[in-house]
């Protein structure tokens, strides 16, 4: 390839890469509407730990009540 051929190939490659980057940025910046249910589902969970729930859960040492009659 001649020097002129390399120059043309380099310029076309540069233009292609620039166009690729510009269109990728434009594609990324496009606004996409997220439905309300999806937005609610992806909201962060509160970091506050609810200790009252632990009071409701029986400890492993406590016997659990069963609805069936005990067998002799």
PyMOL Python script that loads the backbone (N, CA, C, O; Angstrom):
from pymol import cmd

cmd.read_pdbstr("""\
ATOM      1  N   UNK A   1       0.846  -1.168   0.000  1.00  0.00           N
ATOM      2  CA  UNK A   1       0.000   0.000   0.000  1.00  0.00           C
ATOM      3  C   UNK A   1       0.895   1.236   0.000  1.00  0.00           C
ATOM      4  O   UNK A   1       1.942   1.266   0.647  1.00  0.00           O
ATOM      5  N   UNK A   2       0.473   2.224  -0.718  1.00  0.00           N
ATOM      6  CA  UNK A   2       1.256   3.457  -0.782  1.00  0.00           C
ATOM      7  C   UNK A   2       0.979   4.319   0.448  1.00  0.00           C
ATOM      8  O   UNK A   2       0.086   4.040   1.248  1.00  0.00           O
ATOM      9  N   UNK A   3       1.764   5.353   0.561  1.00  0.00           N
ATOM     10  CA  UNK A   3       1.602   6.256   1.700  1.00  0.00           C
ATOM     11  C   UNK A   3       0.214   6.920   1.677  1.00  0.00           C
ATOM     12  O   UNK A   3      -0.395   7.133   2.725  1.00  0.00           O
ATOM     13  N   UNK A   4      -0.270   7.240   0.485  1.00  0.00           N
ATOM     14  CA  UNK A   4      -1.594   7.862   0.336  1.00  0.00           C
ATOM     15  C   UNK A   4      -2.689   6.881   0.742  1.00  0.00           C
ATOM     16  O   UNK A   4      -3.684   7.276   1.350  1.00  0.00           O
ATOM     17  N   UNK A   5      -2.510   5.612   0.409  1.00  0.00           N
ATOM     18  CA  UNK A   5      -3.487   4.586   0.784  1.00  0.00           C
ATOM     19  C   UNK A   5      -3.582   4.419   2.296  1.00  0.00           C
ATOM     20  O   UNK A   5      -4.676   4.284   2.844  1.00  0.00           O
ATOM     21  N   UNK A   6      -2.432   4.429   2.969  1.00  0.00           N
ATOM     22  CA  UNK A   6      -2.421   4.339   4.431  1.00  0.00           C
ATOM     23  C   UNK A   6      -3.095   5.562   5.058  1.00  0.00           C
ATOM     24  O   UNK A   6      -3.822   5.433   6.042  1.00  0.00           O
ATOM     25  N   UNK A   7      -2.861   6.722   4.504  1.00  0.00           N
ATOM     26  CA  UNK A   7      -3.470   7.945   5.024  1.00  0.00           C
ATOM     27  C   UNK A   7      -4.994   7.873   4.913  1.00  0.00           C
ATOM     28  O   UNK A   7      -5.706   8.216   5.858  1.00  0.00           O
ATOM     29  N   UNK A   8      -5.487   7.430   3.767  1.00  0.00           N
ATOM     30  CA  UNK A   8      -6.941   7.302   3.574  1.00  0.00           C
ATOM     31  C   UNK A   8      -7.524   6.275   4.548  1.00  0.00           C
ATOM     32  O   UNK A   8      -8.578   6.511   5.140  1.00  0.00           O
ATOM     33  N   UNK A   9      -6.847   5.145   4.714  1.00  0.00           N
ATOM     34  CA  UNK A   9      -7.326   4.117   5.640  1.00  0.00           C
ATOM     35  C   UNK A   9      -7.340   4.636   7.071  1.00  0.00           C
ATOM     36  O   UNK A   9      -8.270   4.358   7.827  1.00  0.00           O
ATOM     37  N   UNK A  10      -6.313   5.390   7.440  1.00  0.00           N
ATOM     38  CA  UNK A  10      -6.238   5.957   8.798  1.00  0.00           C
ATOM     39  C   UNK A  10      -7.349   6.974   9.028  1.00  0.00           C
ATOM     40  O   UNK A  10      -7.974   6.977  10.089  1.00  0.00           O
ATOM     41  N   UNK A  11      -7.599   7.829   8.053  1.00  0.00           N
ATOM     42  CA  UNK A  11      -8.658   8.839   8.189  1.00  0.00           C
ATOM     43  C   UNK A  11     -10.026   8.170   8.275  1.00  0.00           C
ATOM     44  O   UNK A  11     -10.844   8.562   9.107  1.00  0.00           O
ATOM     45  N   UNK A  12     -10.288   7.183   7.448  1.00  0.00           N
ATOM     46  CA  UNK A  12     -11.579   6.482   7.499  1.00  0.00           C
ATOM     47  C   UNK A  12     -11.758   5.747   8.827  1.00  0.00           C
ATOM     48  O   UNK A  12     -12.855   5.723   9.385  1.00  0.00           O
ATOM     49  N   UNK A  13     -10.692   5.157   9.324  1.00  0.00           N
ATOM     50  CA  UNK A  13     -10.766   4.489  10.623  1.00  0.00           C
ATOM     51  C   UNK A  13     -11.052   5.490  11.733  1.00  0.00           C
ATOM     52  O   UNK A  13     -11.871   5.221  12.611  1.00  0.00           O
ATOM     53  N   UNK A  14     -10.398   6.625  11.705  1.00  0.00           N
ATOM     54  CA  UNK A  14     -10.615   7.662  12.705  1.00  0.00           C
ATOM     55  C   UNK A  14     -12.056   8.170  12.666  1.00  0.00           C
ATOM     56  O   UNK A  14     -12.685   8.333  13.711  1.00  0.00           O
ATOM     57  N   UNK A  15     -12.576   8.418  11.471  1.00  0.00           N
ATOM     58  CA  UNK A  15     -13.960   8.883  11.325  1.00  0.00           C
ATOM     59  C   UNK A  15     -14.933   7.828  11.843  1.00  0.00           C
ATOM     60  O   UNK A  15     -15.916   8.156  12.509  1.00  0.00           O
ATOM     61  N   UNK A  16     -14.660   6.574  11.539  1.00  0.00           N
ATOM     62  CA  UNK A  16     -15.535   5.493  12.005  1.00  0.00           C
ATOM     63  C   UNK A  16     -15.544   5.414  13.526  1.00  0.00           C
ATOM     64  O   UNK A  16     -16.607   5.276  14.132  1.00  0.00           O
ATOM     65  N   UNK A  17     -14.381   5.498  14.143  1.00  0.00           N
ATOM     66  CA  UNK A  17     -14.305   5.429  15.610  1.00  0.00           C
ATOM     67  C   UNK A  17     -15.003   6.628  16.246  1.00  0.00           C
ATOM     68  O   UNK A  17     -15.723   6.474  17.232  1.00  0.00           O
ATOM     69  N   UNK A  18     -14.796   7.813  15.693  1.00  0.00           N
ATOM     70  CA  UNK A  18     -15.472   9.009  16.226  1.00  0.00           C
ATOM     71  C   UNK A  18     -16.990   8.885  16.108  1.00  0.00           C
ATOM     72  O   UNK A  18     -17.713   9.196  17.054  1.00  0.00           O
ATOM     73  N   UNK A  19     -17.472   8.436  14.964  1.00  0.00           N
ATOM     74  CA  UNK A  19     -18.916   8.261  14.785  1.00  0.00           C
ATOM     75  C   UNK A  19     -19.452   7.219  15.758  1.00  0.00           C
ATOM     76  O   UNK A  19     -20.529   7.402  16.325  1.00  0.00           O
ATOM     77  N   UNK A  20     -18.727   6.146  15.955  1.00  0.00           N
ATOM     78  CA  UNK A  20     -19.140   5.087  16.868  1.00  0.00           C
ATOM     79  C   UNK A  20     -19.282   5.640  18.291  1.00  0.00           C
ATOM     80  O   UNK A  20     -20.281   5.376  18.961  1.00  0.00           O
ATOM     81  N   UNK A  21     -18.294   6.400  18.749  1.00  0.00           N
ATOM     82  CA  UNK A  21     -18.326   6.967  20.096  1.00  0.00           C
ATOM     83  C   UNK A  21     -19.476   7.966  20.230  1.00  0.00           C
ATOM     84  O   UNK A  21     -20.192   7.946  21.231  1.00  0.00           O
ATOM     85  N   UNK A  22     -19.660   8.826  19.251  1.00  0.00           N
ATOM     86  CA  UNK A  22     -20.732   9.829  19.309  1.00  0.00           C
ATOM     87  C   UNK A  22     -22.100   9.166  19.342  1.00  0.00           C
ATOM     88  O   UNK A  22     -22.946   9.549  20.150  1.00  0.00           O
ATOM     89  N   UNK A  23     -22.335   8.180  18.484  1.00  0.00           N
ATOM     90  CA  UNK A  23     -23.638   7.510  18.476  1.00  0.00           C
ATOM     91  C   UNK A  23     -23.854   6.700  19.745  1.00  0.00           C
ATOM     92  O   UNK A  23     -24.989   6.568  20.203  1.00  0.00           O
ATOM     93  N   UNK A  24     -22.797   6.157  20.317  1.00  0.00           N
ATOM     94  CA  UNK A  24     -22.931   5.423  21.570  1.00  0.00           C
ATOM     95  C   UNK A  24     -23.314   6.364  22.709  1.00  0.00           C
ATOM     96  O   UNK A  24     -24.142   6.014  23.550  1.00  0.00           O
ATOM     97  N   UNK A  25     -22.722   7.546  22.743  1.00  0.00           N
ATOM     98  CA  UNK A  25     -23.079   8.541  23.758  1.00  0.00           C
ATOM     99  C   UNK A  25     -24.523   8.985  23.589  1.00  0.00           C
ATOM    100  O   UNK A  25     -25.261   9.084  24.569  1.00  0.00           O
ATOM    101  N   UNK A  26     -24.931   9.253  22.355  1.00  0.00           N
ATOM    102  CA  UNK A  26     -26.319   9.665  22.111  1.00  0.00           C
ATOM    103  C   UNK A  26     -27.298   8.560  22.489  1.00  0.00           C
ATOM    104  O   UNK A  26     -28.367   8.838  23.031  1.00  0.00           O
ATOM    105  N   UNK A  27     -26.945   7.330  22.211  1.00  0.00           N
ATOM    106  CA  UNK A  27     -27.814   6.203  22.552  1.00  0.00           C
ATOM    107  C   UNK A  27     -27.931   6.049  24.063  1.00  0.00           C
ATOM    108  O   UNK A  27     -29.009   5.747  24.575  1.00  0.00           O
ATOM    109  N   UNK A  28     -26.834   6.254  24.776  1.00  0.00           N
ATOM    110  CA  UNK A  28     -26.835   6.118  26.222  1.00  0.00           C
ATOM    111  C   UNK A  28     -27.628   7.244  26.881  1.00  0.00           C
ATOM    112  O   UNK A  28     -28.284   7.025  27.899  1.00  0.00           O
ATOM    113  N   UNK A  29     -27.574   8.425  26.319  1.00  0.00           N
ATOM    114  CA  UNK A  29     -28.255   9.574  26.905  1.00  0.00           C
ATOM    115  C   UNK A  29     -29.749   9.584  26.644  1.00  0.00           C
ATOM    116  O   UNK A  29     -30.469  10.360  27.272  1.00  0.00           O
ATOM    117  N   UNK A  30     -30.231   8.759  25.753  1.00  0.00           N
ATOM    118  CA  UNK A  30     -31.658   8.783  25.438  1.00  0.00           C
ATOM    119  C   UNK A  30     -32.470   8.410  26.675  1.00  0.00           C
ATOM    120  O   UNK A  30     -32.101   7.517  27.436  1.00  0.00           O
ATOM    121  N   UNK A  31     -33.553   9.097  26.850  1.00  0.00           N
ATOM    122  CA  UNK A  31     -34.408   8.891  28.016  1.00  0.00           C
ATOM    123  C   UNK A  31     -35.300   7.684  27.804  1.00  0.00           C
ATOM    124  O   UNK A  31     -35.917   7.527  26.750  1.00  0.00           O
ATOM    125  N   UNK A  32     -35.361   6.839  28.808  1.00  0.00           N
ATOM    126  CA  UNK A  32     -36.237   5.686  28.785  1.00  0.00           C
ATOM    127  C   UNK A  32     -37.151   5.809  30.002  1.00  0.00           C
ATOM    128  O   UNK A  32     -36.679   5.950  31.130  1.00  0.00           O
ATOM    129  N   UNK A  33     -38.454   5.756  29.766  1.00  0.00           N
ATOM    130  CA  UNK A  33     -39.392   5.864  30.872  1.00  0.00           C
ATOM    131  C   UNK A  33     -39.532   4.507  31.551  1.00  0.00           C
ATOM    132  O   UNK A  33     -39.758   3.488  30.900  1.00  0.00           O
ATOM    133  N   UNK A  34     -39.393   4.518  32.866  1.00  0.00           N
ATOM    134  CA  UNK A  34     -39.523   3.300  33.650  1.00  0.00           C
ATOM    135  C   UNK A  34     -40.920   3.305  34.266  1.00  0.00           C
ATOM    136  O   UNK A  34     -41.315   4.292  34.886  1.00  0.00           O
ATOM    137  N   UNK A  35     -41.680   2.203  34.103  1.00  0.00           N
ATOM    138  CA  UNK A  35     -43.014   2.143  34.699  1.00  0.00           C
ATOM    139  C   UNK A  35     -42.954   2.306  36.219  1.00  0.00           C
ATOM    140  O   UNK A  35     -41.941   1.999  36.848  1.00  0.00           O
ATOM    141  N   UNK A  36     -44.060   2.797  36.800  1.00  0.00           N
ATOM    142  CA  UNK A  36     -44.097   3.079  38.236  1.00  0.00           C
ATOM    143  C   UNK A  36     -43.849   1.819  39.068  1.00  0.00           C
ATOM    144  O   UNK A  36     -43.146   1.875  40.077  1.00  0.00           O
ATOM    145  N   UNK A  37     -44.417   0.689  38.655  1.00  0.00           N
ATOM    146  CA  UNK A  37     -44.220  -0.548  39.424  1.00  0.00           C
ATOM    147  C   UNK A  37     -42.748  -0.968  39.417  1.00  0.00           C
ATOM    148  O   UNK A  37     -42.219  -1.408  40.438  1.00  0.00           O
ATOM    149  N   UNK A  38     -42.101  -0.832  38.278  1.00  0.00           N
ATOM    150  CA  UNK A  38     -40.691  -1.192  38.189  1.00  0.00           C
ATOM    151  C   UNK A  38     -39.850  -0.236  39.011  1.00  0.00           C
ATOM    152  O   UNK A  38     -38.915  -0.657  39.692  1.00  0.00           O
ATOM    153  N   UNK A  39     -40.173   1.049  38.953  1.00  0.00           N
ATOM    154  CA  UNK A  39     -39.441   2.047  39.739  1.00  0.00           C
ATOM    155  C   UNK A  39     -39.568   1.744  41.227  1.00  0.00           C
ATOM    156  O   UNK A  39     -38.598   1.873  41.974  1.00  0.00           O
ATOM    157  N   UNK A  40     -40.758   1.343  41.660  1.00  0.00           N
ATOM    158  CA  UNK A  40     -40.976   1.001  43.068  1.00  0.00           C
ATOM    159  C   UNK A  40     -40.178  -0.237  43.458  1.00  0.00           C
ATOM    160  O   UNK A  40     -39.659  -0.321  44.570  1.00  0.00           O
ATOM    161  N   UNK A  41     -40.082  -1.196  42.542  1.00  0.00           N
ATOM    162  CA  UNK A  41     -39.378  -2.444  42.843  1.00  0.00           C
ATOM    163  C   UNK A  41     -37.873  -2.250  42.932  1.00  0.00           C
ATOM    164  O   UNK A  41     -37.204  -2.997  43.646  1.00  0.00           O
ATOM    165  N   UNK A  42     -37.320  -1.265  42.225  1.00  0.00           N
ATOM    166  CA  UNK A  42     -35.869  -1.090  42.234  1.00  0.00           C
ATOM    167  C   UNK A  42     -35.399  -0.020  43.209  1.00  0.00           C
ATOM    168  O   UNK A  42     -34.210   0.299  43.240  1.00  0.00           O
ATOM    169  N   UNK A  43     -36.307   0.543  44.007  1.00  0.00           N
ATOM    170  CA  UNK A  43     -35.892   1.524  45.000  1.00  0.00           C
ATOM    171  C   UNK A  43     -35.025   0.842  46.052  1.00  0.00           C
ATOM    172  O   UNK A  43     -35.239  -0.329  46.366  1.00  0.00           O
ATOM    173  N   UNK A  44     -34.055   1.557  46.595  1.00  0.00           N
ATOM    174  CA  UNK A  44     -33.179   0.941  47.597  1.00  0.00           C
ATOM    175  C   UNK A  44     -33.950   0.585  48.867  1.00  0.00           C
ATOM    176  O   UNK A  44     -34.915   1.254  49.239  1.00  0.00           O
ATOM    177  N   UNK A  45     -33.506  -0.467  49.509  1.00  0.00           N
ATOM    178  CA  UNK A  45     -34.116  -0.908  50.765  1.00  0.00           C
ATOM    179  C   UNK A  45     -33.576  -0.034  51.889  1.00  0.00           C
ATOM    180  O   UNK A  45     -32.407   0.352  51.885  1.00  0.00           O
ATOM    181  N   UNK A  46     -34.431   0.267  52.837  1.00  0.00           N
ATOM    182  CA  UNK A  46     -34.028   1.099  53.969  1.00  0.00           C
ATOM    183  C   UNK A  46     -32.967   0.382  54.802  1.00  0.00           C
ATOM    184  O   UNK A  46     -33.120  -0.804  55.092  1.00  0.00           O
ATOM    185  N   UNK A  47     -31.907   1.069  55.189  1.00  0.00           N
ATOM    186  CA  UNK A  47     -30.870   0.425  55.990  1.00  0.00           C
ATOM    187  C   UNK A  47     -31.249   0.292  57.463  1.00  0.00           C
ATOM    188  O   UNK A  47     -30.513  -0.314  58.241  1.00  0.00           O
ATOM    189  N   UNK A  48     -32.388   0.853  57.846  1.00  0.00           N
ATOM    190  CA  UNK A  48     -32.835   0.756  59.239  1.00  0.00           C
ATOM    191  C   UNK A  48     -33.293  -0.671  59.535  1.00  0.00           C
ATOM    192  O   UNK A  48     -34.088  -1.239  58.785  1.00  0.00           O
ATOM    193  N   UNK A  49     -32.797  -1.241  60.615  1.00  0.00           N
ATOM    194  CA  UNK A  49     -33.137  -2.610  60.992  1.00  0.00           C
ATOM    195  C   UNK A  49     -34.270  -2.573  61.998  1.00  0.00           C
ATOM    196  O   UNK A  49     -34.155  -1.926  63.039  1.00  0.00           O
ATOM    197  N   UNK A  50     -35.371  -3.263  61.699  1.00  0.00           N
ATOM    198  CA  UNK A  50     -36.554  -3.270  62.551  1.00  0.00           C
ATOM    199  C   UNK A  50     -36.398  -4.356  63.617  1.00  0.00           C
ATOM    200  O   UNK A  50     -36.588  -5.539  63.334  1.00  0.00           O
ATOM    201  N   UNK A  51     -36.055  -3.956  64.829  1.00  0.00           N
ATOM    202  CA  UNK A  51     -35.836  -4.933  65.900  1.00  0.00           C
ATOM    203  C   UNK A  51     -37.145  -5.438  66.494  1.00  0.00           C
ATOM    204  O   UNK A  51     -37.149  -6.473  67.160  1.00  0.00           O
ATOM    205  N   UNK A  52     -38.253  -4.741  66.274  1.00  0.00           N
ATOM    206  CA  UNK A  52     -39.542  -5.211  66.802  1.00  0.00           C
ATOM    207  C   UNK A  52     -39.950  -6.526  66.148  1.00  0.00           C
ATOM    208  O   UNK A  52     -40.651  -7.327  66.766  1.00  0.00           O
ATOM    209  N   UNK A  53     -39.532  -6.756  64.932  1.00  0.00           N
ATOM    210  CA  UNK A  53     -39.849  -8.000  64.246  1.00  0.00           C
ATOM    211  C   UNK A  53     -39.172  -9.163  64.956  1.00  0.00           C
ATOM    212  O   UNK A  53     -39.743 -10.250  65.047  1.00  0.00           O
ATOM    213  N   UNK A  54     -37.969  -8.945  65.456  1.00  0.00           N
ATOM    214  CA  UNK A  54     -37.267 -10.006  66.173  1.00  0.00           C
ATOM    215  C   UNK A  54     -37.994 -10.416  67.449  1.00  0.00           C
ATOM    216  O   UNK A  54     -37.921 -11.574  67.861  1.00  0.00           O
ATOM    217  N   UNK A  55     -38.700  -9.466  68.081  1.00  0.00           N
ATOM    218  CA  UNK A  55     -39.459  -9.797  69.284  1.00  0.00           C
ATOM    219  C   UNK A  55     -40.640 -10.705  68.952  1.00  0.00           C
ATOM    220  O   UNK A  55     -41.083 -11.479  69.801  1.00  0.00           O
ATOM    221  N   UNK A  56     -41.148 -10.617  67.737  1.00  0.00           N
ATOM    222  CA  UNK A  56     -42.287 -11.437  67.337  1.00  0.00           C
ATOM    223  C   UNK A  56     -41.878 -12.865  66.969  1.00  0.00           C
ATOM    224  O   UNK A  56     -42.704 -13.776  67.027  1.00  0.00           O
ATOM    225  N   UNK A  57     -40.637 -13.067  66.599  1.00  0.00           N
ATOM    226  CA  UNK A  57     -40.160 -14.388  66.191  1.00  0.00           C
ATOM    227  C   UNK A  57     -39.754 -15.161  67.438  1.00  0.00           C
ATOM    228  O   UNK A  57     -38.973 -14.662  68.248  1.00  0.00           O
ATOM    229  N   UNK A  58     -40.282 -16.388  67.603  1.00  0.00           N
ATOM    230  CA  UNK A  58     -39.901 -17.150  68.796  1.00  0.00           C
ATOM    231  C   UNK A  58     -38.439 -17.588  68.728  1.00  0.00           C
ATOM    232  O   UNK A  58     -37.904 -17.873  67.656  1.00  0.00           O
ATOM    233  N   UNK A  59     -37.820 -17.632  69.885  1.00  0.00           N
ATOM    234  CA  UNK A  59     -36.418 -18.055  69.919  1.00  0.00           C
ATOM    235  C   UNK A  59     -36.350 -19.568  69.754  1.00  0.00           C
ATOM    236  O   UNK A  59     -37.348 -20.241  70.012  1.00  0.00           O
ATOM    237  N   UNK A  60     -35.233 -20.127  69.342  1.00  0.00           N
ATOM    238  CA  UNK A  60     -35.120 -21.572  69.118  1.00  0.00           C
ATOM    239  C   UNK A  60     -35.301 -22.388  70.408  1.00  0.00           C
ATOM    240  O   UNK A  60     -35.683 -23.556  70.340  1.00  0.00           O
ATOM    241  N   UNK A  61     -35.035 -21.800  71.568  1.00  0.00           N
ATOM    242  CA  UNK A  61     -35.167 -22.552  72.814  1.00  0.00           C
ATOM    243  C   UNK A  61     -36.619 -22.672  73.269  1.00  0.00           C
ATOM    244  O   UNK A  61     -36.946 -23.552  74.065  1.00  0.00           O
ATOM    245  N   UNK A  62     -37.489 -21.799  72.774  1.00  0.00           N
ATOM    246  CA  UNK A  62     -38.903 -21.876  73.153  1.00  0.00           C
ATOM    247  C   UNK A  62     -39.597 -22.961  72.339  1.00  0.00           C
ATOM    248  O   UNK A  62     -39.389 -23.057  71.130  1.00  0.00           O
ATOM    249  N   UNK A  63     -40.424 -23.782  72.994  1.00  0.00           N
ATOM    250  CA  UNK A  63     -41.165 -24.795  72.226  1.00  0.00           C
ATOM    251  C   UNK A  63     -42.235 -24.112  71.375  1.00  0.00           C
ATOM    252  O   UNK A  63     -42.875 -23.152  71.804  1.00  0.00           O
ATOM    253  N   UNK A  64     -42.409 -24.622  70.184  1.00  0.00           N
ATOM    254  CA  UNK A  64     -43.414 -24.060  69.301  1.00  0.00           C
ATOM    255  C   UNK A  64     -44.725 -24.795  69.508  1.00  0.00           C
ATOM    256  O   UNK A  64     -44.748 -26.019  69.637  1.00  0.00           O
ATOM    257  N   UNK A  65     -45.806 -24.051  69.540  1.00  0.00           N
ATOM    258  CA  UNK A  65     -47.129 -24.633  69.725  1.00  0.00           C
ATOM    259  C   UNK A  65     -47.536 -25.346  68.444  1.00  0.00           C
ATOM    260  O   UNK A  65     -47.368 -24.810  67.348  1.00  0.00           O
ATOM    261  N   UNK A  66     -48.074 -26.559  68.582  1.00  0.00           N
ATOM    262  CA  UNK A  66     -48.562 -27.303  67.431  1.00  0.00           C
ATOM    263  C   UNK A  66     -50.056 -27.464  67.551  1.00  0.00           C
ATOM    264  O   UNK A  66     -50.592 -27.493  68.659  1.00  0.00           O
ATOM    265  N   UNK A  67     -50.723 -27.567  66.452  1.00  0.00           N
ATOM    266  CA  UNK A  67     -52.172 -27.693  66.477  1.00  0.00           C
ATOM    267  C   UNK A  67     -52.606 -29.150  66.640  1.00  0.00           C
ATOM    268  O   UNK A  67     -53.767 -29.405  66.962  1.00  0.00           O
ATOM    269  N   UNK A  68     -51.721 -30.093  66.432  1.00  0.00           N
ATOM    270  CA  UNK A  68     -52.104 -31.497  66.572  1.00  0.00           C
ATOM    271  C   UNK A  68     -51.939 -31.941  68.021  1.00  0.00           C
ATOM    272  O   UNK A  68     -51.112 -31.401  68.756  1.00  0.00           O
ATOM    273  N   UNK A  69     -52.731 -32.927  68.422  1.00  0.00           N
ATOM    274  CA  UNK A  69     -52.670 -33.438  69.793  1.00  0.00           C
ATOM    275  C   UNK A  69     -51.407 -34.270  69.945  1.00  0.00           C
ATOM    276  O   UNK A  69     -50.986 -34.971  69.024  1.00  0.00           O
ATOM    277  N   UNK A  70     -50.810 -34.175  71.138  1.00  0.00           N
ATOM    278  CA  UNK A  70     -49.587 -34.937  71.373  1.00  0.00           C
ATOM    279  C   UNK A  70     -49.925 -36.408  71.585  1.00  0.00           C
ATOM    280  O   UNK A  70     -50.926 -36.734  72.223  1.00  0.00           O
ATOM    281  N   UNK A  71     -49.097 -37.283  71.055  1.00  0.00           N
ATOM    282  CA  UNK A  71     -49.321 -38.722  71.158  1.00  0.00           C
ATOM    283  C   UNK A  71     -48.591 -39.248  72.392  1.00  0.00           C
ATOM    284  O   UNK A  71     -47.495 -38.789  72.712  1.00  0.00           O
ATOM    285  N   UNK A  72     -49.219 -40.242  73.108  1.00  0.00           N
ATOM    286  CA  UNK A  72     -48.568 -40.796  74.310  1.00  0.00           C
ATOM    287  C   UNK A  72     -47.360 -41.623  74.005  1.00  0.00           C
ATOM    288  O   UNK A  72     -46.723 -42.145  74.920  1.00  0.00           O
TER     289      UNK A  72
END
""", "prot")
cmd.dss("prot")
cmd.show_as("cartoon", "prot")
cmd.util.cbc("prot")
cmd.orient("prot")
